[in-house]
Each structure stands twice: as C-alpha cells, then as structure tokens.
Amino acid sequence: MKMQRGIAFAVCLLGVALVSGQDSPPEDALGRSDPNVLAESDFLWDDDGWKLEGNPNGLLHGSKMIKAADDDASTWYFVAPSKFVGAKRAAYKGKLSFRHGFFEYNSEGQEFKGGEFDVILESEAYELTVGWKHLIPAWAFRSDHELELDEAAGWVLGSTGGPPSRPDMIRLLSKLSKIKVRGGFYAGNEDSYLMSVKLLAGPQDPTPRKSSLKEQRILSADSSRLPSPSPS
C-alpha cells in the first residue's frame, strides 16, 4: 500500500513538473528567467502598461507588439510602464534593447524628421534628461537596437547638448522616472510599432561600498560584545 502511494505521489510530481515547464531556463528569486533582465515587455498578452505621449489617437496592442498611428507631422513617443523606472542603478553600463518599425508611412514629399531625440531617459528627482538622436534609420520599415547605458555610448544631455558625465548617468538611472521611444517621424500619416523591449543590467561594480558612520558604530559595538578568548 505504501509503495502504491509512493508511486502515485511520484507520478503526481512528474505531472506538475511537465505542466509547469521544467525544461525552461531556471528562474531567479524574482521569477525572471534571466537575472540580467531588470525589466521586459514582450507584449504577448497585452500592452503591458505602456502609454503614449503626444499622440491622441490611442495605443493598440498587436501580435507581440504595441502600435499607434498619426496623420500629421507631430512628434510623439511610446512611454514605458513603472517596472522600467525607479531605482535602476544596476542598469549602468547595461543595455536598453528593442525593435522599432513602421507598417506604413507617408512623408508628404518632405525629409525624414531625424533631428529630435529618438529615445529619452528622464529623472525628475535630479532634473536630468538624456536622449539619443539619429537612431531610427530613415525610410526603413524595421530596425533593431541595443543602446548601452553608458556616458560614452552616444547619449546627449538635454540641458547642454553635450555628453553626460558618469555621475550624471548614475544619478539618472538611480532615480529613473521615464523611458520614451519615439514613434512619430514623418510629415504625413504613419503607423509605428514597438516590440521586444528589455532593460538589461550592467556588470556588477567591483568597488566595495563604503559603510556609513552609523554602520561602523554598530559593527564596533557588536565586536565589543564578543567574548574574550580564554587563556591557553
């Protein structure tokens, strides 16, 4: 009888393993399949909380994508949800990756509008904005991008037009308030989409963190409570 129960229990465990997909990559403590992925939108089921800025026509969900259209020369952006912002210091020297494209566009005989920021990162707390220009190629229907989150990668400070410093990038990412990806590029109507957005962590900082004066006092107090070694 005990053997039968044991066999039944083993079969039950096997069934749970098969249903839960044990062949998939192992997950970390937060349930992510890759611990280097700080945030991700694959748009498999819905728009994942993304919004639009500067486009009143509304955001639509498609097959593994979000999309929006316009019928004028306005510049507008896809805006990332809350899971992409906040305390993202770990993203320093990491990457922001995504696929961008158009189902259709009409330039109305005018040039491609490439002078604005194509991707924008903002920190309201530190009043910092950095952007990346000339990223989306003119007249292309699809392009894939991996932007390094590094002061030397090609970002431009909105306030000066020059590159950000290392402290600028670290402060911005530590209190990141907005990520925006541009959707409007042409003078006439266009239908833009965004796919496979990932925010990836950078390498861990090997520099040891300096303990605060309060922490040093706690450690000193703890060590003073340790028993003295007994004489040999």
GUTORLO-561792 format. One line per 5 residues: number of its first residue (from 1); for each residue x, y, z of C-alpha. Coordinates in pm, 1 decimal. Example, Ala and Ser with C-alpha at 12.3 -4.5 7.8 and 13.67 -1.06 7.14 Angstrom:
BEGIN
1> 1230.0/-450.0/780.0; 1367.0/-106.0/714.0
***
This chain:
BEGIN
1> 0.0/0.0/0.0; 284.5/238.7/91.4; 458.6/155.5/-236.3; 141.2/234.3/-433.8; 108.5/569.3/-256.8
6> 473.1/643.1/-330.5; 427.4/563.2/-699.3; 113.9/777.6/-716.6; 296.5/1068.3/-547.6; 589.9/1038.4/-789.6
11> 352.8/1038.1/-1089.0; 178.2/1345.5/-947.2; 511.0/1527.5/-911.6; 605.0/1433.4/-1267.0; 277.1/1573.9/-1394.4
16> 328.8/1901.6/-1209.4; 682.8/1927.2/-1347.1; 561.3/1873.2/-1701.8; 279.8/2126.6/-1669.0; 499.9/2389.7/-1504.7
21> 765.8/2358.2/-1775.4; 1074.1/2230.0/-1601.2; 1259.5/2230.4/-1933.1; 1252.3/2611.1/-1937.8; 1558.3/2808.3/-1819.2
26> 1589.0/2832.5/-1439.2; 1440.6/3142.5/-1280.0; 1592.1/3364.6/-1014.3; 1428.2/3460.0/-683.9; 1207.8/3718.8/-854.9
31> 1075.0/3472.9/-1111.1; 1278.4/3609.3/-1402.7; 1423.3/3360.8/-1647.5; 1734.9/3578.1/-1679.0; 1858.3/3771.8/-1373.0
36> 2027.3/4023.8/-1603.5; 1685.9/4136.1/-1730.1; 1575.1/4417.4/-1499.9; 1250.7/4475.9/-1691.6; 1096.5/4334.8/-2006.9
41> 789.5/4381.3/-2227.0; 722.9/4109.9/-2484.8; 362.7/4225.2/-2541.9; 246.8/3865.0/-2561.0; -91.4/3924.0/-2393.9
46> -148.5/4299.5/-2377.6; 16.9/4642.6/-2395.1; 191.7/4572.0/-2059.9; 108.9/4917.0/-1923.8; 277.9/5123.6/-2194.4
51> 133.0/5467.1/-2274.7; 157.4/5731.9/-2543.5; 284.2/6087.1/-2510.3; 194.4/6345.3/-2773.3; -40.3/6119.2/-2970.4
56> -416.6/6149.0/-2903.9; -514.0/5860.7/-3133.5; -462.6/5584.6/-2876.6; -232.6/5288.7/-2819.5; -318.2/4949.7/-2972.6
61> -198.5/4600.5/-2889.2; -99.7/4365.5/-3172.5; 75.9/4031.8/-3202.5; 373.9/4066.1/-2962.9; 380.1/4442.0/-3019.2
66> 224.5/4775.5/-2939.5; 142.2/5022.7/-3213.9; -0.9/5366.4/-3276.7; -77.1/5583.7/-3579.0; -92.1/5953.0/-3661.8
71> -197.2/6162.3/-3960.7; 19.2/6470.5/-3916.4; 376.4/6586.2/-3853.7; 362.4/6559.3/-3472.9; 647.9/6406.8/-3273.3
76> 519.5/6152.4/-3020.4; 655.6/5872.2/-2803.2; 583.8/5530.5/-2658.7; 628.9/5559.0/-2278.4; 746.7/5265.5/-2065.7
81> 548.6/5142.6/-1761.1; 654.8/5165.7/-1397.2; 857.9/4841.7/-1392.1; 1116.1/5005.5/-1622.7; 1173.5/5305.8/-1395.9
86> 1261.4/5381.0/-1034.7; 1583.3/5256.8/-876.0; 1767.2/5122.2/-1181.4; 2127.0/5188.3/-1075.6; 2202.4/4826.9/-1174.5
91> 2137.0/4920.4/-1538.6; 2450.0/5138.0/-1553.3; 2669.6/5002.6/-1834.8; 2384.7/4766.6/-1920.5; 2159.2/4795.2/-2225.0
96> 1817.6/4907.6/-2342.9; 1712.1/4695.1/-2639.3; 1403.0/4695.4/-2861.8; 1269.8/4650.9/-3215.2; 1112.7/4953.0/-3385.5
101> 922.9/4963.2/-3711.3; 651.3/5100.2/-3937.1; 361.2/4928.4/-4108.6; 336.1/5230.7/-4336.0; 442.9/5592.4/-4357.8
106> 386.5/5894.0/-4582.4; 645.8/6169.8/-4590.9; 426.0/6404.3/-4798.0; 733.9/6475.1/-5009.2; 931.5/6601.8/-4710.2
111> 1251.5/6482.0/-4548.4; 1260.9/6229.1/-4266.0; 1241.5/6417.0/-3933.3; 1559.6/6293.1/-3769.1; 1652.8/6594.4/-3555.7
116> 1462.2/6506.5/-3237.8; 1559.1/6258.1/-2968.2; 1459.2/5904.2/-3070.7; 1498.0/5767.0/-2715.9; 1472.8/5972.4/-2397.0
121> 1561.3/5889.3/-2035.0; 1443.1/6124.4/-1761.9; 1498.3/6167.2/-1389.7; 1260.0/6418.5/-1235.6; 1431.8/6389.3/-897.1
126> 1766.9/6508.4/-1037.5; 1619.5/6721.6/-1319.6; 1822.7/6523.3/-1571.7; 1728.7/6429.4/-1926.6; 1944.3/6241.5/-2175.6
131> 1848.8/6144.7/-2528.3; 1978.7/5964.2/-2835.5; 1945.2/6120.0/-3181.5; 1969.3/5968.0/-3531.2; 1898.4/5617.6/-3404.5
136> 1599.1/5516.7/-3617.7; 1713.2/5490.0/-3981.4; 1531.6/5698.1/-4242.6; 1288.6/5518.5/-4474.7; 1344.2/5179.5/-4305.5
141> 1043.8/4965.8/-4210.6; 1219.3/4777.6/-3928.5; 1529.2/4819.7/-3712.5; 1672.5/4650.2/-3401.7; 1860.0/4845.1/-3136.6
146> 2080.2/4785.9/-2830.8; 2166.5/5109.6/-2652.6; 2445.3/5096.8/-2397.2; 2358.6/5281.4/-2077.6; 2695.8/5446.3/-2053.1
151> 2803.5/5812.5/-2064.6; 3033.6/5743.1/-2362.1; 2782.5/5547.5/-2569.9; 2618.6/5836.7/-2756.2; 2369.1/5989.4/-2513.1
156> 2326.9/6367.0/-2510.3; 2230.2/6584.8/-2214.8; 1911.3/6776.1/-2285.7; 2036.8/7078.1/-2090.5; 2374.9/7122.5/-2261.4
161> 2373.8/6925.2/-2586.3; 2694.5/6756.2/-2476.3; 2760.0/6407.6/-2339.2; 2658.9/6329.8/-1980.5; 2918.8/6261.0/-1714.6
166> 2948.0/5934.0/-1526.5; 2780.5/6085.0/-1217.7; 2500.9/6215.8/-1442.8; 2424.2/5867.7/-1578.0; 2444.1/5700.3/-1237.1
171> 2217.1/5959.3/-1074.7; 1969.7/5943.7/-1362.2; 1943.9/5564.3/-1351.0; 1926.5/5553.0/-971.6; 1604.4/5757.5/-983.0
176> 1479.0/5698.7/-1334.9; 1131.8/5843.4/-1389.7; 1064.1/5792.7/-1760.8; 1178.5/5598.2/-2069.2; 1038.9/5713.3/-2403.2
181> 1082.2/5567.7/-2753.0; 983.6/5786.5/-3044.2; 702.0/5683.9/-3275.5; 639.5/5989.5/-3498.4; 893.8/6062.6/-3772.9
186> 711.6/6159.4/-4092.3; 513.4/6462.9/-4208.0; 212.7/6257.9/-4321.0; 32.7/5958.9/-4177.3; 234.3/5674.5/-4026.4
191> 167.1/5354.4/-3834.2; 452.0/5273.0/-3592.8; 514.3/4971.3/-3371.9; 743.0/4864.3/-3087.3; 848.2/4508.2/-2992.5
196> 1068.4/4311.7/-2750.3; 1176.0/4584.8/-2508.1; 1436.7/4487.4/-2247.0; 1630.4/4674.4/-1981.3; 1947.6/4477.5/-1904.5
201> 2175.8/4506.6/-1604.4; 2538.0/4607.5/-1641.6; 2837.1/4436.0/-1481.2; 2848.4/4447.6/-1104.2; 3056.2/4730.9/-961.7
206> 3370.6/4570.6/-810.4; 3432.7/4875.8/-590.2; 3340.9/4788.0/-230.5; 3064.3/5000.6/-85.3; 3178.2/5235.7/189.3
211> 2995.0/5176.2/514.5; 2831.1/5471.6/682.3; 2942.4/5609.0/1018.8; 2628.0/5457.9/1175.3; 2712.0/5114.1/1032.7
216> 3069.4/5143.2/1159.7; 2941.2/5221.0/1510.9; 2708.1/4917.7/1501.9; 2991.6/4689.9/1390.5; 3219.5/4831.1/1660.8
221> 2951.8/4777.3/1928.6; 2890.2/4420.5/1810.6; 3259.1/4335.3/1817.6; 3293.0/4471.0/2172.2; 3029.1/4222.8/2289.1
226> 3224.0/3923.7/2166.2; 3367.5/3707.0/2447.7; 3737.6/3742.0/2514.4; 3947.6/3442.6/2412.5; 4013.3/3212.2/2702.8
231> 4377.2/3184.5/2815.4; 4551.7/2876.3/2686.6
***
